[in-house]
Amino acid sequence: MAAIHIGISGWRYTPWRGGFYPQGLTQKRELQFASRAVNSIEINGSFYALQTPQRYAEWYADTPEAFMFSVKAPRYITHTLRLKDAHAAMANFFASGVLELKEKLGAILWQFPPSFKFDPALFEGFLKQLPTDTQQAAALARQHEPRLNGKASLQAHGKRVLRHAVEIRHKSFAEPAFVQLLEQHGVALVVADTAGKWPYLEDVTADFVYLRLHGDKQLYASGYTSEALKRWGDRIECWRHGKQPPDAHLIDPHHTPHARKQRDVFCFFDNDIKVRAPFDARQLLHRFGLDKHLATEPGQLPQPGVLP
């Protein structure tokens, strides 16, 4: 059966302390706690700055077996360089310790700014550079800049497939050529719920589906009602069985994804401002019975439907 990974984008938020996180829990233990309340977390600190191999190794050690991370790629590549002359920056990213997550590395997220328009040639060049497995990623990491000498992680830790997902925020991407490019390279198009601010697209282009739920009424803030979570659960049910929702919002309605009996699904709640993300994730995990497999500490972890 296809795996379903449901969790949160980031875990270090001051407003969560004393609400989601128990009073008195040290900041150092927050990842240990969060990774036992959900089964996946999207690392977003990597978006703002390169992390270190030691830090990735600590995150690996702090989380349970079968836990899964996604890693948000640096904005320096997507927002500053805007994919131009980005080879060294990509090598630095993979050398920064990403591969120290080993089998807990689920997918790499590449988020583009609202001002970034679809340039077919530029984007195809970017997709061709993406390593498709950990050995390719380690080979790319070895091409890092000298400033990382002695501070780089260059081991593949075996050979595993690397998954990539792309989140776009400009309407120019809504054309069939973009869908074809993603499918050609096995890269997922992020299904992003952004309260209507940016394009909402559900084309399936890879062997997995990646969702980011930023809030359906107020960006980064509004929680999801039981009805809304049921809708997302129904859609995940379709995707996990290799199908598409009958009312899918598609760039190319004539495009038929490669037939698959199942697809893994990654779903991350990013509506963190009002401390809704972990509780919404918990309710959706409950929908699939996945909360039963999480380690819990009596009286501490949130129960479905219970808000702070």
Buried (B, 14 or more C-beta within 10 A) or exposed (E): EBBBBBBBBBBEBEEBBEBBBBEEBEEEEBBBBBBBBBBBBBBBBBBEEBBBBEBBBBBBEBBEEEBBBBBBBBBBBBBEBBBEEBEEBBBBBBBBBBBBBBBBBBBBBBBBEEEBBBBEEBBBEBBEEBBBBBBBBBBBBEEBEEEBEEBBBBBBBEEBEBBBBBBBBBEEBBEBBBBBBBBEBBBBBBBBBBBEEBBEBBBBBBBBBBBBBBBBEEBBBBBBEEEBBBBBBEBBBBBBEBBBBEEBEBBBEEBEBEEBEBBBBBBBBBBBBBBBBBBBBBBBBBBBEBBEEBEEEEEEBBEBEEEB
